[in-house]
Each structure stands twice: as C-alpha cells, then as structure tokens.
Amino acid sequence: MLLGDEGLTTGIIHSIAPRVDLLSMMNDYSDIFTASSAISSSEERLIVSPGMETQSLLDSIYAASLESIGSNKFMKSYCINLERLSIQAHLTAGVLSASQSTIVSTSSSSLDELFASSSTEYIVEAFLENTDKLEDLVKTLLALEYWRENVLFRKEESTFEDAEVEFEIEGGERGLLDQYDGLNDVDGGGEEADDSTTKGLASLLAANGNSLRAAFILHVETTIVSMLNLVFYKGIPPTFLEGDGDQFLLSLVDYCARQLVFLGTPEGANIALRRQKNPLSATDLSTYLETRSRLDEVQDSVYDESYKTAVAAVSLSRYLCENVQDLPTSIVSRMLEVHDWPLLMVPLIEEPPWTRRRQVERKQNLWEKLLNDNNCNEWSEVLPKDLLVLTKVEAQPWIALFHLTACKVCHESYGLDEFRKAQLMRLRRYIHETLTDQLPILQDVARYLDELSILGVPAIGGGVHRPSSNASSSGLLLQRVDSLRESVIGHKNVNSDEHLISIIKHQWDEIFSHVTDSNDEELKRVAFEVYDGPGSD
C-alpha cells in the first residue's frame, strides 16, 4: 500500500487531535466538568452501534444557518451527535484498516472483537445512503467558515492582522514574544467589552464568559471536514454529480482552495501558522496561559482550529483530485483555471506547514513533524536522519499533484504559460530516489516535469498552451458563482455591515446573552456524552 493511500486512517489524525486542546481548556473550568478522561479511554467506550442509534444521531444533523450557530440545537446536533459519529467512524476505519495492513494498530482488543463480524464502515455508508445529510454538512461548513472569519471577529479587527504585542513577564520585566503577534495586551484583565456589535461577537462572548462554548463551536468545522474525508475516500457521492448536486462540489472546491491558500501563506503574514511553527517555550507558555484574558482564549481557539481545519482540508483536496476524472467539466475548470490547484500545492511542498525547527534548552535545531501518535495528530520530534521519511500529511499534496498532472482530463485542460511552468519546475529538485521509493507514483510526476522542462509555452500574458486541440480558445470566459455559499450567508455582499451586525445582534440576544460557561447545561452534556460517557469509571 502506498504511503498516504490509507485514506481511512488519515482522517483519524485530523478528527481526534483537536480534542486534546478542548480537553485542556475544559480542565480550566473544573466547576463545570467534574471529570475528564484521556482520549484513549473515551475512544474505547464511545461506541455508536449500527442501526437505530446511528440513524437517530444522523437524523439530528441539519443545515445550520448563520443565526443558529451556537444555539442549544446546534450544540446537540454537532458538538455531541456529529462528534460521536465522527469518533466512531474513525475508530471503525482504523480497525478495518488494521485488519488489512500493519500501518495502523489498535490498542483495544475489545474494539477488534466488536467489529470482527462487521466488514463495513456503517456510519460512512449511512451518510452515503442519506446524502441530504452530506448536503447539510456542506452548508453548515460554509456557515461556520463565514461565522469564524466575519461574525466572531469583524474584518477590521481581523485576528490575522500583524501587530506587535508585549507580554508581562514575572518580576516586572517586559519582553517581546513575536510568535503571538496580533493578540491583545495580556494583563490578566481586559474583560470589559464594548457593547457595540461593530466590534464583532467575540468581545461580547469574552465579556459574558462564553469562551469555552465558542471553542467547541469552532471545533465543529474541523469535525465536518474530517467526516467528509472519510466519505470522499469512497469516491464522489453520486448525487453530487447529478443535476444541481454539483453546486456542493463547487462550494467544496472553493472552500478547499481557500484553506490551501491559508496554509501556503508565509508564516510572516499568517499568525495561526506562525504560532504552530514557533511555539512558546514552556516557561513563556505557562506565563501566557496564566495571564491571558477571555478574549485571548477565543482568539487562541480561532488560531488553533483554523490551522487544524486547513490541514484536514488538504486531505479532502487530495480526494477531490483523486476523483477528478468523475467531476463535471465546470468543476475541473474551477480547480485548474480559477484556483490553479497545481500551483497551490507548491508552497505546501517547499515550506511544509507540518514541519518545524526550533531551539530548546540543551538542544539545537530540534526538528518536529505532525505525526500520528496514538491516534493523535501531534508535533513529535524527528531525528535528522528521518527527515526525508514522509508522513501521511506530507504525502497528501504529492498525491494530489500526481492526479493533477497525470490525469488525462487535467493534462489536456490545464493551460500552461511561462509563469506556471516556472512554478511547477521548482518541485523537480524535491523528487529523488528516497522519495520515489516511498511514493513510486512520483516517478510519473518527475517524468511530467522533465517533459515540461523542454516544452515551449507562451510568455506570461501571451495566452496559454493546452495539449488538447479540443480545448476552447475563446476569449469569452464565463465563471460560475458560488450560489450555495451566497444562500448560506444570506446576502450577496458577504461583507455587508448591515447584514453582519444583524447576525451578531440576533446571536447575542437570542443565544449567548442567556448563558455563561459556568452554568451552560449544553457544555455539561458535551462533557458527559462525548468526553466522559456513561461508561466511565
């Protein structure tokens, strides 16, 4: 089996890992969550049985509107029910994959026995049989993305803008920790928030004490992408290829493109990525966690979940590329000509967002990668001699690039000019024997690049070269509008101040102003049904 091709298991590291941060935040609210358990133990007891229970949880999934995000119904459907379905789906995939290869092992013999008689991924199949629920997931995904980027924090106070901030250090000394640029001044206070909705919803949540509920809401976006990974590993759902179903593919292609652009943005202009690649030392992190305000908690959740969701979306992008021959022509054109997916893969390979080098005490240039350790996507130390060993996450852009360059549909439709040629040729030096031994399919990518190096293409601005003589050369270009996203947002102008303010006001008045983390019954249900469970000791 090719490295990275065990798609059933790649989703595990994207689904389970984000819960570690949520568990640590839950420990800060010990008055709410009377018990917390390790991920491994909750995996073993959170069993969703096939049949009635699976269908019951599936039936609760609905297309959440912007206004309903964070409501009690949303928390029940997504933070509890979908999370349980996702956990079980990944556990089932892991067990079934382990029975076919030695790449993934399971620590629970009881799980092996439970699924020994089952040869199907019943939760994934349930979604495929109820494709309207997949459509609901896509709509909710788009709503959550917009909510995170425009409602929680307004554009003018975007959490991804660069700004230096000083942190108060013990003893009165002040130092600059530029890894966490863009955060508010940390002084242990700052809980007073402007009542004006023009500041965004985050300041209101921080003042009211809703930071933990906000963290669980943000985690739902990662869970949805992770669930879609398992479904799309099986192929494109047939209903997405028929009639108006391709509008969901169009939205997913656009969504994945936005995530690829986010990961490909240099860390100097990307605070979320910079925080991951340049983490604080243990001492500085402890100081920061002790003094950060509630607004900082919300901002931290945005940074962390944005990164994790984007990493999960790379796998989803790979599955779309893997099935590109089944996609409608308009969707292929969207991938190649509008978003230029081949070039979006280049920075992920040249400056991988899942590899970092940092200095620690008594060690120099410690290398770390995102590795699947005990079913968690965690930063782990990698010895210099193992740096060329591909991880599952690292393999995703390479596999996507293979399908984008080797597939006949893409090869004939992708318009080349000197700029695109130069960008793609930058990858040739990374394809060597050590890499092709792990991913033999990259020999075809190397052959494509070698042929490209001697191919004459038009200069920049001089048109494009397409091998297919049937490719359209008309100067008239028609581009589809993502009407699904417009309908989810509820306004054609995504940055309409009036529309955003009405959403913020509605959510505050109807949802968040009535509850705080200290008396939030839904958070207690999340703790009990997802992280502790009825079978806990």
N, C-alpha and C positions, 0 to 999 in steps of 0.2 A: 504494500500500500504506500502511495506517495505521501511524503510528509506534507501535512496541511490538507490532505484529501479526506481525512477522517472527520468530515463536516459535522457528524453527530456530536463529536466531543469538543469541537472548537467552541460551540455555544456554551459549554459548561463554564469555561473560564470567564465568559462575559456575563453570565447570569448570576453566579454565586459571589464573585468578588466584591461587587458594590455593597453587599450587605454587611461586609466587615466594618465599613465606615459608619453605617447606620447603627450597628450594634455598639460601637464605641460611643456614639452620640447618645444612645439610649442609656448607657451607664451614667451619663451626666444627669439624667432625670430619674434617679433611683426611686423617687417617690411615686413615679408612675409605673415603672416597670420593676416589679418586685423581684423578678428573676430574669437572668439572661443565660443563654447556653451557647456552647460552641457551635460553629457551623456544622461540624461533622455530626454531632448528636442530633441536631434539628433535621439534618438531611435524612437520617435513618427513620425518624418517626413521622415525618410529614409525608404520609402516603395518601395519594388520591387514587382511590380504587376505580377501575374501569366501569363503564356502565352508567348507572344513575347518578353517582356522585360527580363524575366527570361532566356529564351533561348538565347537571344542576349548576355547577360552577361556570360552565361555558355559557349557559343561558343568562347569567347575570351580566355578562360583558355587553356594553352598549357604546355607541358613538358619543363620547363626552364632548359637549360644547365648551367653548371657552368659559362661559359663565358658570358652568357646573364643575369645573376643575377645583378639587379640594373639598367638595361637598361630602357629606356622610355617605351618600350613594356612591360617589367616586371612590372614596376610601375603601368601601366594602368590595366593590367590583374589581378594582385594580390593585390596591395595596394589599388586599387579602386574597381574593379569589384568583386573580391572574397570577399573583406571585406564587401561590400554591401550585397552580397548573404548570407554571414555568419550572419550578423546582422539580416537580415530579417528571416533567417531560425530559429534563436534562439528566436526571438520575436514570430514567429508563433508557435513554440513548446511551449513557455511559455503560450500563450493564450489558446492553445488546452489543455495543461496540467491543467491549472487553471479551465477550464470548467469541468474537471473530478475529481478534488480534491481541497482541500483548502491549499495545501502545498505551492503553488506559487500564488501570487496575482499580478495583473497588475494595474498600476496606470492610464492607459489611456483608458477611455471608448470608444474613437474613434477607437482604435485598436480592442477592443472587437466587436464593431459593424461591422468593416471592415471584420473580419474573421468569423463573426457569421454564414455566409452562407457557409463557407468553412470548411470541416471536414478532410482535408488532408494537409500534410506538402509538399506543391507543390515543394519547392526547393529541399528538400531531394529526393523526387520522381523523379525530373528532373535529379539529379545525378545518381540515380539508373537506369534510362532509358538511360542515356548516360555514361555507365561505362568506356568508354575510357577517360572521363574527370576525373574519380576517379583514373585511372591509371596515368594520368598526374599529379594529386595531389601527389601521392606517389613518383613519380620520382622527382618532384620539392622539396618535403620534404627531400629526401635523399641528393639532391644537396645543399639545404640550410644548412643542418646539417654539411656537409663536408666544405662548404664555411665558416661557423661560426667557426669551430674548426681548420681549416688548412689554409685557404686563408686569412681571415681577420686578424688573428694572427697566425704566424707560431708556430710550436710546441716548438721550442727553446725559444720562448718568450711567451709561453702559459700564458693566463691571470689567469689560475687556479693554478699557482705555488705559493708556500708560500714565502713571503718576507715581512719584516717589512718596514714600511714607516712612516715618521714623517710628520705631518701637521703643517703648520704655523698658530699659534693662535694669536689673537689680542693682541697688546701690546708687541710683540716680544717674548712671551713665547712659548716654543715648548712642545708639548705633543704627546704621542703615542696613536693612535687610531687603535688598532689592529683589530677592526671589518672590516676595509677596507684594510687588508693586500693585497699586490700584486699590488696596484695601483702605478702609477708613483708619484714622488715628486710633490706636489701641490704647485706651487708658482705663479699661475696666468699667467704663460707664458708657455714655453715648446712647442710652436707651430712649432718650426723648426724640420723638419723631414729629416731623411736620405733618399736620393733618391733611395737607393738600395732596390730592391724588396725582398731581403733576409730578410728584416725587417717585411714583411707582408704588406697587403694592408692598415691596419688601420692607420699606421703612415702617409701614403700618403693622406688618406681621411682627417685626422685631420689637416694636413698642408694646404690642399686645402679648408677646410671648408665644408666637406660633412657629418658631424656627424649626422645631422637630417635625411638625406636620408638613412644612414646606420641603424638608429633606426627603420625606417619603414620597411626596408628590413628584419631585424631581427624579427620584429613582425609577418611577414608573416608565419613563421614556426609555431608560436602559433595558428594563424588563421587556418592553414591547419589541424592541429591536432584536433582543436575544431570542424571543419566541419566534419572530419572523425568520430568524436564521435557521431554526430547526425545520420550519415549514418549507422554506425555499431551497433547502438542501435536497428535498424530494423533487424539486422542479417547480416551474411556474404553475401556480394553481390555474386549472383550465378556464375558470370563469374570468380570470384576469386577462385572458387572451381573446375573449369573445365580446362582441358588441361594445358597449360603453365601459367594459371592465378594464380596458387599457388605461383609463384615466387614473386608476390606482397605481399602475406601473409607472405612469408618467410622474406622479407625485413622489413615488419611491425613488425613481432615478434622480429627480431634482433634490430630494432630501439627502440621499447618499452623496451627491455631488457637493452639497453644502458641508457635509461632515468631512469629506476628503479635503476640501479647501481649508477647513478649520485645522485639520491635523497637519496639512502641508504649510501652514503659515509659520514662518520662523518664530522661534520662541521669544525673540526680542520684541515682537508685536503680539504675542499670544501669552497672556498671563497664566491661563489654565495649563498650557503645555510647559511653561517655564517653572511653575510650581512642581510639576511632576519630575522634570529633568534636573531641577536644582532644589532638592528638598532641604528644609532647615535641619540644622544639627539637633540632636536630642535635647540639648540644653535650651536652645532658642525656641524649639517647638514647644517644650514644656512651658516656657515663659509666655509664649504667644497664646496657648490654649487657656492658660490661667487668667489672662487679661483681656481676651477678645470679647467684644460686645455681641449681642444677639444679632445685630445686623451683619457682623462679620461671620457669624455662623451660617446665615442664609447665603452670603456671598461665597463662602467656602464650599457649601453644598453645590452651588451653581458651577463653580470651577471644577470640582471633582466629578460631578455627574456629566458635565459637558465633555470632559476628556473620555470617560468610560463609555459613554454613548457613542462617541465618534469612533473609538477603537472597535466597538461591536459592529458599527455600520460598515467597517472595512470588510468584514466577513460577508455581510449582506451584499455589498457591492460585488464581491467575488462571485457569489451565487447568481447574481443577475448577469454577470459576464459569462458565466459557465453555461447559461441557457440563452445566450444572445441569439442563437440561430432560430429560436422559437418566438422571439419578440417581433412585434409589428415593425414595419419599416420606419414609421414615425418615431418609435421609441429608440431604435438603433441610431437614427439621426440625432436624436436628442442627446444620447450618450457621447457620440463621436464628434458632432459638429457644434452643438450648443455648449456642452460642458467639457469636451475634449478629455474624456476619461483616461486615455493612454498617457497624456501629459500629467494628469492629476496623480498618477502612480509614481512619477519620477521622484518628487521630493520625499515620498514615504520610503523609498529605497535609498536615496542618497543621505538623508538625515532622518533615520527611523525614529519616530516618536515613542517607540517602545524600548529604546536602548539609551542608557545614560552613563556618564562617567563622573564621579565625584570623589572628593577627598574626605577621608575620615581620619580620626585620630590613629596615629601609628601606621597608617596605610596611605599609599599614594595611588592615585588613579584607579580607584575601585570601580570596576565595570559591573553594571547591573542590567538585567533584562526582565521584561514581563514574562514570567514563566508560570506554567500550570502546576502549582504545588498544592497537593491535597485538594484538588478541585477548586483552587482559588487563583485568580489572576493577580499575582503579587510580584513586586520587584524583588529579584533574587540575585545574589552575587554570581557572576560568571567569571571563570578563570580566563586569562588572556588566550590560552590555547584553545578555548572552546568558543571564542567569539564568532567564528565562522560557522558554527553549528546553528542551523536555522531553527527557530521556534515556530510554533503553529501560527502565531500572529504575524511573524516576519514573512511567512510563506504566502500569506493571503494576497498582497499586491503583486507578487511574482506570478501566482497562478492566474489572477485577473488579467495581468498583462499578456500572459500566454494566450488566453482566449481572445483577447482584443487584437492580437497580431496574427494568430494562426487561423482564426475562423474565417472562412471564405467570405461571409457576409461583411465582416468588418474590414477585411483586407481589400475588398473591392470598393467599399464605400468611404473609407477614411481618406479624406483629402490631404495630400502632403504638400508642404512648401519648405523652404529652407529653414524656417524657424522650427517647425515641428520636427524636421529631420535632425537638426542640431540637438534639440532637447532629448529626443529618443536615443541618439548616439551616445549620450552621456552615460547610459546604462551599460554599454558594452563592456567596460572595464570591470564591472562587478560580476560578470558571468565567467566563472573559471571552473576548473575541474572539481574543486571541493564543493562548489555549489551544484553543479550538474550531477554529481554523484548522489546528492540528496534529492534533487528535483530534476530527473532526466528530461522532463518536458522543456526545460530551459534551453536545451540544445536547439530546439526549433526556434526559440526566441533569438538565440545567438545567430542562427542562420538567417533569420529575417533581418536582423540588424546588419549583418555582413552584406547582404544583398542591397539593403538600403544605402549603405555607405558608397556604393558605386552607381546609385540610381540618380539620374538627373531630375531635379524637381524645380518648379518655378521659384523665382525670388519672392521675398515677402511682399505682399500686396499685388503680386502678379498672377493671382489665381492659385488654384491647387491642382495637383496631379492625382488622378484616380485611375487605377489599373482597369477598372470596368468601363468598357466602351458604352455601356448602357446607363452609366451614371448621368444624372441630369447636370447640364452645364448652364442652365437658365440663370439669368441674373435676378429672377424673381424669387425671393425667399419668403416662405410662409412659416411662421413659428407658432406652435400651439401654446395656448395659455393654460396654466395650471388652474383650471376652473374648480377642481376639487378643493384645492387649498383656499381659493377665494371664498368658496361656500362655507368652509370650516371657520375661516376668520370672520366671515360675515360682513366684509366690506372690501371693495375693490382696492381701495387705498390702504395698504397694510400699515402705514404709518399715520393714519388719521388720528389726530389728537383727540377729537371729539369721541371717536369710537373707543379708543383706548381708555379714556377717562370714564366712560360709561361702564366698561367692563370692570375696571378697578373699583368703582363705586359700588357696583352690584355685588361683587365678590366680598367686599368688606362688609357691606350692610347685611347681606343675606347669609354669609358663611363664617368668615373669620372673626368678626367682632363678637360673636356669641360664645366663643370657646378659646381657651388657652391650653398650652401643652400640659399644664398641671392638672387640669380637670377634663381632659379630652378622652372621652369614652372610646372613640374610634382608635386612638393610639393604643389603648389598653387591649382592644380586640386584636390589633395587629401584633402586639407583643405575645398575646396568648395563642392565637390561631396560627401564626406564622413562625415566630421565633422561640416560643416555649412549647406550645402544643399541649393537647390534653394528655399525651402520654409521657410527659416529662416527669423525672423523678423528683 
